[in-house]
Amino acid sequence: MSTSATTAATNETAETIGRFNDAFRRGDTDALAALVHDDCVMVSAQPAPDGTPYVGKDACVAFWAELMRDESTTFEVNHVFADGEWGAVRWRYRFGPTDAESVLGVNVTRVSEGKVIEQLGYTKTPGDLPLPD
């Protein structure tokens, strides 16, 4: 892929992810659905370790719509990085007023033809890992 093609793909990815995040923040299911590819595959961050796969636009949009309907929670986008057809979104999902009632995560997203075709969710979750002190 040429440098100009990579730049165009990167811009398209960043713009699509930006519109997706904005639609999600507003709870606009129709606008979000318009940004989802018919062949979308989404894997949720839970349950650990593999998450739950959702295949096809309808299944993916239904999952996201359920999250958007829960008015007791919020997603905060911290950073978006795009390169070619891939993007990463760092976020915080809040289910209470303090940071202790939240989780940090990343969505790795692939965009094709201006639509989200793949999204893989990962989170930092409490638990005991065999890591050095």
N, C-alpha and C positions, 0 to 999 in steps of 0.2 A: 504494500500500500504506500503510495507516495505521501510526502509530508503534508501536502495540501489536503489530500483525502483523509489522512489521519486527523488533521486539525478540524476538518468539517465534521467527521464522525464524533470527535471529542465534543465539539460545540453542540451537535445534535443530542448527544447523550446528556450533557449537562443541562441543556434546556428542557429535555423531556423529563429528567429527574426533578428539576425545579418545578415544572408544572404538576407533576405527580404529587410531590410533597405539598404544594400549595392546595391542590384539590383535597388531599387527605386532611390537611389542617382545617380547611373550611367544612369538611364533612360532605363534600359534593360527590356523591357516588357516580352520577352521570358523567361529570368531567373526568373523574378518575378512570371510569370504564373506557372512555374514549382514548385513553393513553395506554391501554393494555392490549397486547397482541393476542389474537385468537388462540395461539399455541403457547401461551404463557405457562411457565412452571415456576411455582413459588414453594419454597421450603421454609416453614416457620422456625423460629428459634427454639421452640419447645415442642415436645418434651426432649430434654437432653438425653443422649448426646446427639441424636440424628435429626430431631425436628419432625414435622409432619409435612409430607409433600401434598401440594394442591396442583392439579393438572387441568389446564384449559382456562380460558378467560372467565367463564362463569364461576368456577370454583374459587379462583384467586380473588375476583372482585367480591364474592360473597364473604370471604374471610376478612378482607380489608373493610368492607362495609360494617361488619359486626364490630370490629375495633372502633370504627368511627362513631358508631351509635352510642358507645359507652361514654357518657358525659362525665363520669367520675375519673377518667384517665386523660392524659395528654401525652403527645409526642413532641419533643423539642429536637429540631435538627441542629446539630452542632457544627457539622462540616460536610461538604460534598466535594469529592474528588472524582474527576472523569479523565479517562485516557482511552481514546478510540471508542469502541462500543461498550466498554465497561466503566462502571462507576461504583464508588463506595460512599455510603452515607453513614456518618457517625451520629448517633441519636441517644436521647434519654427518654425512657418511657416512665411517666409518673403515674402512680396509683394512690398517692397520698401527698401531703404537703411538704414532707422532708425528703432529703436525698436517700435516707434509709428506706423510704417507701418508693423506690424507683430502681430501675435497672439501666445500665449502659449497654448499648449494642451497636452493631454495624450491619447494614444491608449491603450485600454485593449484588449489583444490578447490571444486567446486560440489556441494551437497547438495540432493536432492529426495526428499521423502517419508521423511526420516530415513535416507537411503542415499546413498553417494557415487555420483554419476552422471557426474562429469567430474573428471579430475585431470591437470594439466599440469606436468611437471617441468622445472626450470631449474637449472643449476649454474654455479659459477665454475670455469673450467677453465684450466690453464696454456696459454700460447700467446702469440703476438705479435699484439697489436691496435694499430692506429694511434691510440693515445691520447697526449695530452700528458704530458710528464714531470712 
